[in-house]
Amino acid sequence: MIIHTKEPFNAEPSLARLRASSITAQPDFYVRSHGKIPQLDEKTHRLHVAGEVRTPLDLSITELRDRFTLSTVTAVMQCAGNRRLDMQAVKPTSGDPWAPGAIGNAEWTGVSLADVLQAAGASAEPGLHVAFEACDEIEMPDEGRFNYGVSIPIGKAMSPEVLLAFEMNGEALAREHGYPLRVVVPGFAGVRSPKWLTAIIVQDRPSDNHMQQRDYKLVPAEMTANTVNWDQGITIYDMPLNSAICEPAARAEMKAGLATLRGYAIATAREVVRVDVSIDGGRNWRQAELEHDAEAPWSWSFWTATVDLPKGEHELAVRAWDSAGQTQPAQPDDTWNFKGYLSAAWHRVHVSAT
């Protein structure tokens, strides 16, 4: 793993390793932590469900497994800061310098959040929000210490793909991935899928937690850390259309002639229908071949392209198209923000051929 910070622990895999399998093994899955990893015990851990519900619940992990139907969903998890490194090449941003590896695709097993909410008698009235409280403690200079918390709209919370998960790829969650219980919200930024879940609260407003109100928002480009007005930010839920070149690696020295390019593409609530690659920085394009599991709409697409590389220096580029005919911005300058969120411009890799 490429370790960005040891405490809190934040790391991503090499891109070649990420692209090696459509299902990302736990040891190869990126880790995003905001505080120390809690040392929890499945045998004693409890989940509380409260707020605007008829019957508050207090459940153990065993009770969750026994009382509700198990479900498995194959879905991508992606950090809102994935590919921040490209924005940092424009000008500095806050946050870790994530390459395109702050993403992974797994088979998540757990119980439907909607089933748990319905068992508690939660209302599905539009305008409600489902807030999550977690066990990890965060410390910030201006905020002091507080536990991680975020929320999602009730409409998404009641969608069948949203899980309270305790397994990943048929194995118990590793501690760094949320053992013994986490939320999985396919299509939304990873920040909305808290690990180490301890409470669910149905309420008439988004979470009051710092992570919901004063972070993970897309703010206008003119704002800085000193001038930011979080009320003018767009709360990050859905993730944008994106793609990346995983092979060859940046600055690779290659043999001239036929070469194979590989990578991934991802869209939220839409299908990736085309991926184009270029060997000359986007002046000319050709289509790549797509691989996607039709039974896994929340998964990613892998793509492969064979190109003929003349001798010399080359700027490889990739762009994806979705089913609405939308594509990615050409330059990271177009969506730069001081937090470095939602970096989704064409991914570019420089290589040389001899």
N, C-alpha and C positions, 0 to 999 in steps of 0.2 A: 504494500500500500504506500501511496504517496502521502506522507503525514504533513498536514498544514499546521496543526497545533496539537500538543500533547495533553494540555489541560486548559480548557475542555478539549476532549479528543475529537479531531476532525481530520478525516482522511478519505482518499479516493483511490480506485485501482488504476493501473496503467490501462490505456485504451485498448491495446491488443488483447489484454486479459478480459476486459469488459466485453469485447466483441466475440470472444471465443464460444460463448453459449447464449442462446436466447433467454434461458433462465439463469439469473445471476446467483451464484452460490453465496452463502452468507459471508465467508471470509473475503469475497471479492466485492461485497456490497458497500457502497460509500457509507460513511458514518458522519452524521451531523449532530453535534452535542452543543448545548448552551451552558451546561454546568457539569458537575461531576456525575458519573454514571451511578445511579442508586444501587445499593446492594439489597435487593428484595428477595422474598421467599414466597413461592407460589402457594405454599401451604397456609400461609397466614395473610396473604394479600387480599384486600377487599375492594369491591367496586360499589360506589354509592350512586344512586340515581335519584335526583330530587328536582325541585323547582316546580314548574307548572305541570305537575303530574297528579293523577288521582291516588296512586299507590307508590310511595317512595320505596326503593329497593335497596337492599344491602346484601351483596352476593359475593361468594367466594369464587375462585376460578373453577373449582369442581362443580359448583352449582351452575355456573354459566354453561359449562360443557353438558351437564346432565339435563338442564331445563330447556335449553334451546337447541334448534337444529343446526348442526355443523354445516358450514359452507366454505367453499374454496373459490377464490377469485385470482386470476392471473392479471397482475397490474404493475405498471411502472410506478416507481417512487422517484421523485426528482426534486432536488433542492431549488428554491427560487433563485439561488445564486449560482446555479450551474452555468459554466462558461463565463463567469465574471472576469476571468483573466483577459478575455478579448476586450472588455470594456476598460480594464485597467491599462491596456495599451493605448487607449485614447487619452485618458488622464486619470489620475488616482481616484479610487473609490474606497469606501470602508469595506471590511469583510475579508474573508480568506480568498486567496487567488485560485478559485476552482477552475480547473480545465474542464473538458466535457465529460468528466467521469463522475460528477455528482448526481448520478442517476443509476438506476438498476431496475431489473424486472424480476419479479418473484411470484411464486404461488403462495398466496396468503390463506391461511385456514383459521377460522374462528366462527363467530356467530354474527348474524345480521344486527347491526345497530338498530334498524327499524323494528325488529322483533323485540328487542329489549325495551325500546321506547314504548311500543304498543302494550307490552306487559305491564309497564308502569302507568298506563293510561295517559300518555302524553298527547297533547293536542297537536294536530298537524296544520293548524291555522297559519296561513301565510303571514310573514312578518316576525315569526318566532325564530329563535336561534338556539342551537345546542352548544353549550359551552363545555369544554373539557378541562379538567384539572389534573396535573401530573405530579409525580413525586420528585422530579429533578429540581434542585434549587439553583437559582441563577443569582449572580451578584454583579451589579452594575454600579458605577461610581455615583450616578445621579439618582438611582432608584433604590439602592440598598439591596437587601436580599428578598427574593420572592420566588414562589414556585411557578413553573412553566404553566401557561394557560392560553388557550385560543378557542375560537368557536367557528361553526359553519352554519349556514342557513338551514332551517328545518326541512326545506324541500330536498336538499342534497342529503341530509341526515336520514331521510326516509327512503332514499334510493336503495335498491337491493344490493348494489355492489359495495356499499360501505360496510365495513366489518369492524368488530372488536376482535382482534387477532391474537392468537397465542402460539401460532406455528408459522414457519417460513420454510417453504420447500420441503414440507413433511417433517421438519425438525422443530423442536422447541426454539423459540426466539433466543438468540444470543443476548447477553446482557446489553451489549452496545446497540442492539436493535430493538430493545424495548421489553425484554423479559421482566415480568411474566405476561404482560398485557399491553397492547398498544391499539391505536386506532389506525385504520387504513382507509383513506378517502381517495379512491382512484380518480385521476384527472386533475385533482387539486395539488397545489404545491405541497411539498413534504412538511412544511410548517403546520399544515392543517391535520396532520396525522401524528398526534403526539404519542410518544413512547411513555412507558411506566404509568399508564392511566390509572387514576384512583377515583375520579368522580365525573359524573355527567349531570349537567344542570340545564333544564329547559327554561328559557327566559325570553323576555320581550325585547332584548337588545343584544348586540354582540358582546363578547367578553370584555370586561373592564381591564383585563390583564395588559401589562406593558407590551407583550408580544403581539397582541391584537390591535392595540390603539396607537402605539408609537414605534412600530417596526413592521417590516414585511408589507410595506405599501409602496406603490409606484408613484414617485413624486415628480413634478416637473423638473426639467433639466437645469433650470436656473437656480434651484434650491441647493443649499449646502447644509452640512451638519449644524452650522450656526444659525441659518435662516429658515430651516425647515418648518413648515406648518403641516403637521400630520393630518389635519382635518381636510386638507386639499389633496391628500394622497388617495390613490385607488387601492383598496384592500386587495391583496393578491389571493385569489382563489384558483381559477382555471389557469393552466399553463399554456404558453403560446406554442404554435407550430415551430419545430426545431429539428435540426439534423447535425450530424458531425461525422468527420472522417476519423476512423479509428486506426486504419492501416492504409498507407505507411505512416510512421511516426514523423513528427515535425523534424526538419533538418536531416532526414534520412538521405543516405547516399545510395543510389539505385543504379542498376544496369539499364542502359538505353534499350528501348524496344518495348515489347508488351509488358504491362504491369497491371496488377490487380489492386483496385481500391475497394475498401470495405468500411462500412459504418452503420449508423443507426439513424432512424427518423421517428418522430413522435408527434402526434396531434391530439388535442383534447376534444372529446365529443364529436370529432369528425375523423374521417379516414385519410391516411396518407395515400394519395393516388399516383404520385409520380415523384421521382428524385432525379435531379440532373447533376452531372459532374462536369467540371471544367479543368483543363490543365494549363490554362493561360489566364488565370485570374478572373474569369467570367466573360471573356470576349466571345468564346465559343462554348457550346454545351452539347452534351449527349446524355441520353437517358441511361439510368442504371436499372438493374434487375431488382425487383422487390420480393422479399419474403415476409409473409405475415400470416399468423394463425387466425383464421376467420372466426374461430370459436372464442377468441380472446380479444374483445374490442378495446380493452383498457391496456393492452400490451403495446409494445413498440413494433416497428418494422425494421428489419435488417435489409441492407442494400449492398449490392456488389456491382462493380463495373470494371471492365478491361479496357485499358487505354494504351495508346502507342506513344511512349515518351521519347522525343528526340534528345540528343545530347544537349546538356545545358541546365540552366536553372529554371525551375517551374513553380508557379503558384497554383496549387490544387485548390479547388473550391467545390462546395456542395450546397444545394438548395433543395428544399422539399416543397411540394404542392399538396394542398388538401382538397377535399371533395367540393368545397365552395369556390375552388379556383384561386385560393389565396396562397401567397408564397412568402418567403422571409425577406426582411430588409437586407440590402446589400452590404451596409457598413454598420459596425457597432456604434458609430457616432450618432446614427439616426435615433437610437433609443437610450443613449447614455443617461444614467442617473447616479447620484453620488453614493447610493447604496449598492449599485452594480447588480440590480435585479433584472430578471427576464431578458438575459442576453441571448438573442436568437437571430443574429445576423448570419449571413453565409459563413460557414466555417471554412477557414483557409489554412492550408499547410504548405510550407515551402520545402521543396526537395531538390536535389541535384541528380542528374543522370549522366553517367560516363560510359 
